[in-house]
Amino acid sequence: MLKLFCFIFMIFFCSCYESGDKIISKTSNEKKIDVFFYEINPELKKNKENIKSNEYFDFSSVATEEKSKKKSDVLMFGRVPFADVREMYNTHQPLLDYLSEKLGKKIELKFYPNYSKMIDGIIFGEIQIAWFGSVSYIGAIEKLKNTNLLCAPIAKVFRRNKSYLQCDIIARKDNNINSLKDLENKKIAFLDPKSTAGFILPLAMLENQNIKIAEVSDKNFLRHYGNIVKSVQLGKFDAGATFEDAYFTLLPKEEAEQIKIIAKSETVPFEPICVIGTEQYVNANASKLQNLLLNIDDKKILEKLGIQKFIEANANEYKALEKLIQKVRRKNEEIFE
C-alpha cells in the first residue's frame, strides 16, 4: 500500500513539474531578470500582473514572431528594460504606433535581458532599430567591425533639460559613507558591465582616485536600477551606482529620503537610438527615421517615454566615451571577458 501511494505521489509530482513549474525549472540563467524592487514595493503589489515575478521572465517569448516566420513588413525595435517589461510595453506603444503609421510598416518591441544579448541579436539580424545605452552603443560598434553591418546613431533623448547623463553614487544617509574615499573595500551594487551610468562611469571615478573596492563579481550586477536603489536602501550594499536621481524616481518618497548622493560623474551624451543594417539599408532608412523622431509633435508620446524630445545624434559625440571605456577595460580585463 505504501509503495502504491509513493508511486501515485511521484506521478503527481512529475506532472506538476512538467506543467505549472515548467517556466521556473527549465528557464536558463540567461533569461533571468531580477525584480527584487518590484516584489517588495507594496505600491506595485496592487497590480498583480505587474509584480508577477520576472526573475524567470522568458524574454524569448515576447515580441518574437519573427522566430517562427520572418516578416519583411515588420521592423523590430530592440531595448533592454530598465523597469517592469509590461509597463515598458505600455510606455513605448505610442511611439511604435506613430512610427508604424508614418513608415507604413508594423514596428514591434523586442526586449533583451542585457546589452550583450541585444548586440548578439543585432548580429543575428533580429532587430533593425535599437535604443542603446551609451556604453552598449560603443560595444556594438566594436562587435560589428568585422561584419557588413552598420550601427548608425540617428537620435538621442533630451530629458530634464539635458542632452547628457551623469552617474550618481548613492548610499544611505545614516551610514558613514560621505565621499568616494569612504568606499575603500566597500560593497557596491552595479547594473551591468556594459552600462554607462551603472558601471563604466562609476568605475572610472573610483579608479581616478585610486580607490579599491570589494571584489566585483556577478553578485554585484543587479541588472535593474530598481534593484540597486532598493538594495542600498535596505543596507544590502554599502553603495550603488545609478543614473541621475534614480532613487528619487524608483523609490517611494519615505524610502528615497533615506538615500544620499555621495558623488556625481563626468557627463557623457545620452543614449542613442540607432538604425542597424547594411550600408545600403542604413543609407536608405536612417534619414527618414531620424526626421520622424526629431519631429514628433504629439507630446503624449514623449511624456510616456519620460523625455522632452529627441535630438540629433552622431557617432563623433561618443568618441571621448570610447576612450574612457578602453582605459577602464585595460585595468579590469577579467570583468569584461
Summary of the structure (lengths in Angstrom):
residues: 337
radius of gyration: 21.6
end to end distance: 56.7
largest distance: 76.8
contacts: 1036
relative contact order: 0.15
helix: 48%
strand: 18%
